[in-house]
């Protein structure tokens, strides 16, 4: 496998980075990087870390070849824990700064207790106002639980986040190398393509665990819809990549009134179905703290569309007896 | 009326749906089966996830019907908690 860390890879331009991932030869991972400056979204780090874990879990003496970083920003990757995650010696001597208010290094979450610990530890690191804490805790909990329950990933979820002062934005990445959305959704629904599966996964009330409206006693099929809606109401990017397809929710312009839709294809978005096949699921989200709506306001919007959507689908499936006269 | 105080069981951020399911099966259902009413007390709980709320109450509505809500009171819910409970109750009807 090969991955190249470019000069820039954020949610707006992540397609170019993803296109260059080479998933052939899964026993070896070669990492190269831009030699001048590298500035990337935490989800990119999660992807590289996940590939590294995948290689290491396949072979005891795994081969991860990482070209020596020469970019001026190379220390960022040391501080975010990329090299220790990959069990590589970065040969970098860095002075560790106080991390409060800045970033959450790459973290592997493999079970429910480690998720709760992560959420508790994460909040003081980000030094956020209460109104900003709630949606972030919410998103991390729901998405990581999705991974732990549905992905069948032996490496759990890889999570990382970074606060960007200039844009006053938190950027979060959550990645797994499990079975992917298509396999999960197809257990209960018809989804010929990865895009069909992603579309269903983002639709409120649809879960891979049952074809029944409203889900099971344990799964409602709401986690991804809530997350996408939080991004949409706050006019932020949200990306979901699984199989060969990337779905990207685009940022709404500030002057536009935000309308939530149950069908993700009705949202302002782009899709790319020609990407290298990612076995698991990649989620990236930006949360602009300047624009963050109060969480309860946000829930009002979600409640309306969620309930309407589930009811309409129930109504569409409602059957009446057919009466005919044969004489 | 029986009361289940949730905070000691789930903490201030109620997100663990395994715990929610355990509470439903081992605490809520036995009370309802005895024909008694109950109070679910959310005091000191700052926030819950929809997954948690769903695992806690959706199956009660499905199995006992929506009238089960006449037998359950949700006490000391802040705005976030009550909104999320309302979402689950809404889509289960």
Boltz contact constraints between the chains, C-beta under 6 A:
constraints:
  - contact:
      token1: [A, 112]
      token2: [B, 16]
      max_distance: 6.0
  - contact:
      token1: [A, 134]
      token2: [B, 47]
      max_distance: 6.0
  - contact:
      token1: [A, 137]
      token2: [B, 13]
      max_distance: 6.0
  - contact:
      token1: [A, 141]
      token2: [B, 15]
      max_distance: 6.0
  - contact:
      token1: [A, 141]
      token2: [B, 49]
      max_distance: 6.0
  - contact:
      token1: [A, 142]
      token2: [B, 49]
      max_distance: 6.0
  - contact:
      token1: [A, 214]
      token2: [B, 92]
      max_distance: 6.0
  - contact:
      token1: [A, 217]
      token2: [B, 59]
      max_distance: 6.0
  - contact:
      token1: [A, 218]
      token2: [B, 55]
      max_distance: 6.0
  - contact:
      token1: [A, 220]
      token2: [B, 54]
      max_distance: 6.0
  - contact:
      token1: [A, 222]
      token2: [B, 50]
      max_distance: 6.0
  - contact:
      token1: [A, 295]
      token2: [B, 80]
      max_distance: 6.0
  - contact:
      token1: [A, 296]
      token2: [B, 79]
      max_distance: 6.0
  - contact:
      token1: [A, 296]
      token2: [B, 80]
      max_distance: 6.0
  - contact:
      token1: [A, 296]
      token2: [B, 83]
      max_distance: 6.0
  - contact:
      token1: [A, 299]
      token2: [B, 83]
      max_distance: 6.0
  - contact:
      token1: [A, 303]
      token2: [B, 87]
      max_distance: 6.0
  - contact:
      token1: [A, 306]
      token2: [B, 91]
      max_distance: 6.0
  - contact:
      token1: [A, 307]
      token2: [B, 90]
      max_distance: 6.0
  - contact:
      token1: [A, 307]
      token2: [B, 91]
      max_distance: 6.0
  - contact:
      token1: [A, 310]
      token2: [B, 91]
      max_distance: 6.0
